[in-house]
Amino acid sequence: MSEIEISIADSLPDRLKLDRVYDVECLQAEVLEIVGSLVQQFYVYYSAVPLVTGIEDPGSHDWEGEEMLKGCDYLKGILGDFRTEIASVRLMRLEGGADLKEYTDPMLDAVHREVVRLTLPVITDETVCFLLNGSEVPMKPGELWYLRLSDPHSVENLGSSERINISIDVRWNDWMEEWLGENL
């Protein structure tokens, strides 16, 4: 009988605040620079703006060639620290007074060992309520979170200001497994 391999992915909680915290002022300045260069279509109820896709080796990637990240040296540094393929990076904006009803992203979790979404809040405040499995996830600007988004989740922005997160979808590999395990 063969031994069953147990992965950290099988024991992760539905939410995990990771050991990286970023400079909120730098993030906000760079994200607002990106937002300011976008066409008006970004300013709708809920929108996702792709910044980069398919970065196989972030540590050696030529970030200067990424048009959407021009002038965003701090954000490029954050992304360059990942030791796994970055499938995509997007700005996720929810305007004030808007909400996203409960839904699931069936493949965005560690259990599948394919793509994991990391969430980096940039512009948010206490009027934004992100629920995962019916309980609030107290994400603050500059914090990096793993969320098991294959579980039911919703978000409500009760304030008048927009909420912007950066979603970083990364490929599962040994580095991700080790790093998430270190954060338990």
N, C-alpha and C positions, 0 to 999 in steps of 0.2 A: 504494500500500500504506500503510495507516495505522500509526502508531507505537503500539506496545503500551505501555500505562501500567504502570510498575513501582511497586509499593507496598512500604513498609517491612514490611508484613505478610508479604510473601513471603520476607523474609530474617531474620525474628526467630528466635532460638534457641528451644529448647523450654522454657527457663526464663530469667527475667531479673529480677534484684533491682533494684527501681526506686529512684530517688533520694530517696525520702521515708522517713524513719524517725520513728516516733511515740513519745511518752512512754508507756512500758510501764505504769508505776504508774497513770497516769490511765486508760488503756485497761482495765486489769484491774479497777480499782475500778468503772468504769461498767458493764462487762460483768457483773461479779458482782452489781451492783445489778439489772440486767435479769434475770439468772438467778434471783436470790432472789425476784423477783416472779412467776415462772412457776409453772404448775401442775406437779405431780409428773411428768407425762408427758415432760418434758424429760429426765428421768433414766433413759433407756433406753440400750442398747448404743451406738446411733448416732442422732443426731437433728439436724434442721435447723429452726431457729426463725426464721420471717420477721420482720424488723424493719420494713422499708419496701419499697414497690414503686412503680414508675412515677413517678419524680421527673424531670420534663422539664428543668427548669433549676435544678440544685442551688444555684447562687449566689444566686438570688432566692427560693428556696423558703421557705415558712413552716414551719420546722422545729419550732416550738413546738407545732404541731398534730399532730405524730407521737407517738401515745400510747406506743408501745414505746420511744421515746427520751427519755421524760420524765426530766429530771435528768442527761442525758448530753450536756452542752454540748461536751465535748471531741470526742466522736464526731460530733456534728452539725457541728462546725467542720471536721473531716476530710472529711466527705461534701460539705459546702458548697463545698469547694475544687475539686471536679471540674467540668470544663467540657464535660460530655457528659451525656446522659440516664442516670440510674441506673435500670436495669431492676429490680434487687432487691438487698437487703442482708439477709444471713442470718447467724445464729450457727450454726456447724457444730461439734458436740460429739461427741467419741469418748471413751467411758469408759476408765478404766485397764484394761489387759489385753485390750482389744478390737482388732480389725483389720478393715480393709476390703480384700477380695481385689481383685486387679487388675481394672480396668474402664476404660471411656472415656466421655467426655461429648462426643459427636460434633460438636456445634456450638460448643463453648466454646473458640474460638481466634481469633486475628487473621486467619488465612487466609480465613475466611468473610466477614470485614468486616461482622459483624452484632453479636454480643454477645461481649464479652471478660470473663473472670472474673479479678479481682484478689484475691489472698489476703493477709490481714493476720493473722498469728498473734498471739494474745493470751495464751493460757496453754498453754505447752508446755515440754518440756525434752529432754534428750539421750536419753531413753528412747523418744521418738517418732521413727519412721523413715518419712518420706514418700519414696516412690520414683516417679520419672518416667522412663519408658523404661529401667527397670532400674537407674538410678543415683539415689543419695540427693540430695535437695534440702535443703540445710542451713538451713532457715528458722528464724529466731529471733524471739521476741516483739518487736513494734513495727516489724518490717520489712514492706515492701509488695512483693509479687511478682506478676509475670505468669507464668503457667504455661500451656503449650499442652496443655490437658486433653482434647483430642481424641486425644491419644496415651495409651498404656497407663500407668496410675498406680495406686498402692495406698498404704495407710498402716497402720502397725502401732504400737500404743501398748503398749510392753512394761512400762511403769510402772504404779503403782497410782493415780496422779492423772489427772484428766480432761484432755483436750486440747481447747481451744476456739480456733477461727479465726473471723474475720469474712470472709465471701465477699461481694465487691462485684461484681455483674454490671453492666457499663456498655455502652452502645451505641457502636459504632465510629463515629468521625467524624474530621475533619481534626485536631482537637486531640489525640485519642488517638494518631493516627498520628505526629504530630510529637513528642509526649511520649515515646512508646516509642522512636522513633528517636534521641532525645537520650540515652537510657539504654543504647544499644548500646556 
